[in-house]
């Protein structure tokens, strides 16, 4: 019997899981559950493949990678403090299962369905029998210990929390590398080995970084900033999300009860997301959602059919930056665009609007500090660059049908010249 399983990963190369080690046997068993296999059918980057054609990687692939990063960090930390080994089941389980609760198209679900993936990750770990029974085979407290790590609060002086849910955690260390690779960009080349080699424990028991690793952390945070600007907050992502929001909005507002096909689980996702049961959660993924979009494209009503066609066929709306205009000027542009829509038989509330964007800066939560063996300091107090990266940036897009692009951009230029 082969006791090892090898995942050939484009980022971490061979990821070998050895079932002779109890903690890795647990990981192997969790991977084989239907709830985890579902992550193969959830795109890591949502609709970003409409722009970056290589962005087809799944949450399954990413989750295996996060486990790999967590195991590398674990091996480093037990060199510093052998007692940390008592945390291996919690750390490995949490790293692997942290994204178990994602809905279709990952973070896009959180906008269009008001879905909370952290709540659902916790819910599945604590209440979904196939997952909880595996975890309890290794420790009766394991479901609660892992599930509680998925909440955002209480980040101070907790090494497991720092590794699972902080601004510099195993999740981010994997996805910046992976998303950069899959989108064909070169920004996310994180010096993972340098960061790991600089990890240690501070006097308060939390994880800290040695001064030699600060440059690698600065590099990591610069890359994170660039990935948000060029990929995660790209206008194609914003347009795609806008279209999907309007699709769900039209379905929820179908007060005339026009005939439209929708299965029971999707109906609950749309109309009663707060009362979603686990079986309905697990029944939805990218394939199911895309099937509904395909059906609605051909067999629903207008403007729902047009919106679904736009998304499926990638004949998207357009967007122009109006961040540099005053609020009054933005409203003037919106009025101009809506009038163009109405004159050309587009519903101006559906096909036109202003979308506000916020590019999040690095948010320090004091979960990772610098420790030189004598003094402890926060990252932002040690580095002016990191302090600068903490600032957020707001921007505004005007979204509209592409056939009006020249007129709207001419109007934007006119407003700019008059300001």
C-alpha positions, 0 to 999 in steps of 0.5 A: 500500500502506498502511504504517500500522495504527491501533488505536483504543484506549479508553485511549490513543486512536489507536495508530498503528504505522508499518511504515516504521520497522523497529522498528514493522514488527517490532511489526506482524509480531509482532501478526500471529502466531498466538501473539499473536492467541491473546491475544484469547482470554485475559481480562485480568481473569480471572473478574472479569467475574462481578462487574464486567460490563465487565471483558471486555478481553483480554490482546491489548488490554493488550499493545498498550497496554503497547507504546504506553506503552513507545514514549511513554517511549522518546521521552522518554528519547532526548531525555535520552540519544540513545544509548538509541535502540539499545534500541528493538527490545528495549524494543518487543518486550519490552513487546508480548510480556511477557504472551504466556505467559498461560494461560486466565483470565490469573493464575487459571491460575497458581493452578489449573494451577500455570502460570508465565506469565513462564516461558512468555513467555520460552519462546515468545520464545526457542523458538517459531519464528514469534516467534523468526524475526521477531525474528532478522530484526532482530537475531540476539540479540533473542530472548535479549535480550527473553526475559531481561527476563522473569525477576524477578532482576537489577533493579538499574541496568538501564533496560530491566529497570526499564521491563519488570519492576519495580513501576513499569513499562510493564505497570502503567502500562497495566493500572491505567488499563485495568482501572479503565476496564473495571471502571467504577471511578475509582481507576486514573486514573494521571497517565501524562503527568506520570510520563513527563515526569519521567523521566530517567537517574541517574548509574548509568545507570538510569532515575530520576524527577525530584522533580517527578514524586514526587507522581504516583508517590505517586498511582500507588501509592495507586491501585494499592493501591486497585485491589488492595483493590477489584478484584484481591483482591475476594472474588468473584475469590477464590470463583471461583478456589476453585471452579476449583481444586476443579474441577481437584482433582477431575479430578486425583483421579478415581482411580475413572476415572469417565468424563469428556471431556477433550481431549489438550492440556487433559489435559497442562495438568492432569496434566503442566504441567511437560512442556507442549509449545508446541503444547499451550500454544497450544491452550488459551485461555478459549474452550477452557477454558470449553468443557470447563467446559460439557461437565463441567457436563452430562457428568461426575460429582458434585460436579464437575457442581455446581461447573461449574454454579456457575461457568458459571451464576454461582450461586457460593459465598459468603464471609465475612471472619473476619480479625478472629477468632483462629486458634482461632475461625476453626477453630471457624467452619470446623468449624461450616460443615463440619457444615452442609455434611455435614448437607445432603449437600455434600462439606465438603472441596470446598464449604467452607474457609478461604482466606487472602488477602495484599494485596501492598504496594508492593515497592521493588526500587531500580530507580527512584530519585529524581534531582534532578541532585545527589543520588539517593534511594530512593522510600521514603526520600523519601516517608512515604506510599510507605513506608506503602504498602509494607506488606502485609495478610493476611486470611481468608475462610470460603467456604461454600454460600450457603444457610447464609449467615445461620447462618454469619454469626450464628455469626461474630458470636457468636464475635466477641462472645465474643472 
